[in-house]
Amino acid sequence: MDEKIAEIMDMAVAAARETMNAGLGGPFGAAVIDAGGEVLALAANSVLADHDPTAHAEIKAIRAAAARRGSHDLSGCTLLSTCYPCPMCLGAIIWANIDRLVYGCRPGDAEAIGFRDEFIYEFIEGGCRDGAVLDISEDGREKCLAFFEDYHRQHRPLY
């Protein structure tokens, strides 16, 4: 591991350890760095403190880095995370155009201590679609499709 990356990963671990020990969230920390290696954001999971299931370290780091840059586009950036991102965070990383992801623990490591990232990946891949976890249905497509077409006709930006 590159020395600078190792130093920043240590910062993410320290941030996660601090919030974890305070009972604010799980053992997850993240940082976003620019192409020059400058830390744009450092964050830790605060799901428990914020009563917010989206307060994952990666999401918080992306939000802070985007705010600091004044843009939703984090092209050229690297995200470091103490664990391979959950599907929500992985989606956010891709939406933010982050170029590189460096992670510590694997999804199986998170599963081994009780987190269900692996289960969510399986759900997305088509398993567990019996309605026991989440009832999914389509309704109102015509109304929504007309709205989407309006957006397209107005040549609104895509992101």
N, C-alpha and C positions, 0 to 999 in steps of 0.2 A: 504494500500500500504506500502510495506517495506520501511523503512526510507532511505536506500541507493538508491533504485529505485526512490523514490520521489525526492531526491536530484538531481539525474541525469536527470529525466524528467524536473525538473526546469531549468537545464542547456540547455536542448533541446528547451524548450519554450523561454528562453532568447535569444538563438542563432537565432531562427526563428523570434522573435520579432525585433531583430536588423536588419536582412536583409529585413523583411517585411516593417519596418518603413523607410528604406533607398530606398524602391522601387525596390529591387533586386530580389524579389521572393515572393511566397505565404507564408501563415502562417504555414509552415511545418519545423520541426526540428527533428533530429534523433541523436542517439548515439549508438555505439556498445561497449559493455563491455565484458570482458573475464569472465571465470568462477569464478575468484577471486573478481570480481566487479571493476577491473581497467578499466577506460575509455580508449579504444583503439582509438576511433574516435568520434568527435562531428561535426555535419554538419547542414547546413540550406539550404533550397531551394534557388537556384539562377537561375532559368529558365529565368527570364527577363534580368538579367545582362549578362548572358552567351549566350543568344540567343540559348539556348540548351534545347529542350523539355525533355531531360533525366536528367537534373540537379536537380533531386529531392533529398531531404535531405537523404532519405534512401540509394539511389544509391551512393551518395557522401560519406556517412559514411561507407558503405560497401567497396568502393574502397580504402578509406584511411586506414581502419582497415586491409584489405587484404595486402596492401602495407607495413604497419607497421609489420605485421606478416610474410611477405614474402611468403604468400601462398594464393591461391584462396579458401582454405578450412577454414571456420570460425566455425568449430565444437566447441561446448562448449560455444559459445558466445550467448549473448542476444542482441537483437536490441530493442531500445526504440524509439517510434515515437509519435509525437504530434497528429497523426491521423492514423486510420487503413490504411495500405498501399494500393495504387492503384495497379491494376493488374501487371504492369511492376515491381514495387518495391517488391510486394509479390513474384513474380517469382524470382527476384534476391535474395531475402532472402532465398528462398528454394534452389536455385542453390548454394548459399554460405554455405549451411549446417548449418545455424544458428539454434540453438536449441529452442530458445524462443523468442517470440515477445510480447512486452508490448506496448499498444497504448492508447492514450487519447481519441480523438474524433472518432466517427463512420463515415462510408461512407455517411450516410444520413446527418450528420452534415456538411460535405464538400459540399454535393449537395445543401444543404439549402443556402449556400453562393455563389453558382454558379459553383462549380467544378463538373466535369462529371464522376467521378469515378464509380458511380452507373450505369451510362449508359454503360460504358465500360464493367463492369461485366455482364450486360444484353446482350451485344453484344457477348461476349465470350460464354455465355450460349445458344446462337443460335437465339436470338431475333435480330431484325433490320438487317437481312441479305438480304435486298432488293437491295443492291448496292447504296443506297442513301448516305451512310456514307463512304463506302469503297468498291471498286470493287475488289473482290478476285477471282483469277483463277489459275489453275494449267497448267504449260507448261514447257517442257524440262525435265520431270521426268527421262527419260532414261539416259540422260547425267549426271544428278545429282546423280541418283542411282548408276551408275558405280563409281563415285567419292566416294560415301559413302562406297561402297564395298571395294574400295582400302584402305580406312581408317581402316576398320575392319580387312582386311587381314594383315595390318601392325601392328596390335595389339597396336594401339595408346591408350593412356589413356582416360578413360571415366570420365566425371565430371558432 
